[in-house]
Amino acid sequence: VQSFSADSDEDYSEFETMRLIVKSKSKIDTLDAVSVISGYKDLWVLQFETEYYTAEAFEYYSALECVEYVEPDSIITMDTVVETFSAEKLENGHLSWGSEAIGSVEVLDYLETDSVDLNEVKIGVIDSGIDYNHEFLKDRIIDEGLNFSASGDDTAMSDDPDSHGTHVSGIIVDNTPESVKIKGYKIFDSEGKTTDLAIVSAVDKAVADGMDILNLSFSGGTSETVKESLLNAYQNGVALISAAGNDSLNIDNILPSCLKESITVAAMNPDFTRAKFSDYGDSVDLAAPGVEIYSTYNNDSYGYMDGTSMATPFVSACAAIVLSLNPTLSPKDIETQLKNNAIPIDSTEIFVGSGLANISEALDINRVNPALSDNNGGVFYNPVTVTLSRNSETKTYYTIDGSLPDSESGILYTSPIEISKSCVLSWCTYSDDSSLFKSNIQFVDFKVLTKASESEFEITEEGVLTAYNGTDKEIVVPEFVNGIAVTEIGERVFDANNAPEIVGIVLPKATLIINSKAFNKNKSIEYIQAPNVETISSYAFQECF
């Protein structure tokens, strides 16, 4: 006879599936479980009649020495924004602006024009199913796929009213050559919900089916069972491409994005800034287009979606092209090649990782040499002039607005460039020789700071700065205000409610203290130079991240 201490008045919502996953090499007492499955990877799956009984059992198994772990079979929900439209392609023949951003337009043209030999690559789309009869997708589908969700038939045919898996699949197909095939593993039901066990079953089956890449456009949960399954896939040579998530939260403990073995993808806007909704953390590896993404929708239709779910298949497409050219690459090799050739984005690493994934940059092919800059960037207090030197038989295009430099949207370089405000100067060089691919994109970061006027500040006799009344967002604070040395930054001086959201700031050498809420809610801040600051209040940057 077993006794338990679970309180019937407690909240048992975490046990809503009334199902436990227990890992034990030893035989266990299954208690009052109404259904039991065992024998696979030392796992015991136990179904109970009520949440209360499930909580009791959880407490019991947690105390057993023979149990490696016990966890509820949790529910995970999809999160995306959808708008539906009819088919509409851009002038470059692709569905969304993301194709240009990741460089697939010119790479696919190059692969086709030069008749490059490509190996078949298989991508498992673990999602809400795929409309495998869709006009845009049907020639790339391996077979009807499998269903591990609580709704639909035995195949991976989508019954998702939001077309999440179909949309994800369209992005992959739109940005890869015909040698790349996809197979659906349906884990989300018609209500957009799945469980840890459904994920495990789909991942394990995809590995058994010989998938090369798994597209994981979902985020949520901390299941050890899911973690083990994903690590097993990785150890079997399967590349894991995961969505960061859409809650603007740190995801360093959330699966699958927290795994160092996964290539975790954040979302970016059409103006090449990070999407505010995109989750962040040290786990983020790359960024990709994730806003206003046009792709396939169920029943031969098309629509827009936002989310890191949309960014993820762009990176899966890049990984597939890399692997199709060199099938000997390991998942780690693929990650390294994409990250080492990512395009820098003007944001911190926890938000965008190594930068924008770009397959054009990642290809190892014969290229023209890039133009060279006479200035390596840095921090400046006055406008600077940059000269680019290049071969006379080449043309160089540049941008300073964060967009990618190319022959259509870039500015043709003809004379020295004046840099009067902070920016990333980007340029790319093209040759008249058709045998040479364009150069890799070059980047130089310039921080041009404004020396703020003393009249824009208020200060106490003790040297505590109490207000900033200026409008510039990147400033150098003067050493003295009204003849008084600035020794402290007072409360709420750069509070977002009282001043413009500061992007960058250089504090005086005399400043030793940054007080509570000095930069309160200033979410745009990217860098601070504070050479002699000794004390920073624990709430100085409250609600900044």
Secondary structure, 3 states (H helix, E strand, C coil): CCCCCCCCCCCCHHHCCCEEEEEECCCCCCCCCCEEEEEECCEEEEECCCHHHHHHHHHHHHCCCCEEEEEECCEEECCCEEEEECCCCCCCCCCCCHHHHCCHHHHHHHHHHCCCCCCCEEEEEEECCECCCCCCCHHHECCCCEECCCCCCCCCECCCCCCHHHHHHHHHHHCCCCCEEEEEEECCCCCCEEEHHHHHHHHHHHHHCCCCEEEECCCCCCCHHHHHHHHHHHHCCCEEEEECCCCCCECCCCCCCCCCCEEEEEEECCCCCECCCCCECCCEEEEEECCCEEEEECCCEEEEEECHHHHHHHHHHHHHHHHHHCCCCCHHHHHHHHHHCCECCCCCHHHHCCCECCHHHHCCCCECCCCEECCCCEEECCCEEECEECCCCEEEEEECCCCCCCCCCCEECCCCEEECCCEEEEEEEEECCCCCECCCCEEEEEEECEECCHHHEEECCCCEEEEECCCCCEEECCCEECCEECCEECCCCCCCCCCCCCCEEECCCCCCEECCCCCCCCCCCCEEECCCCCEECCCCCCCCC
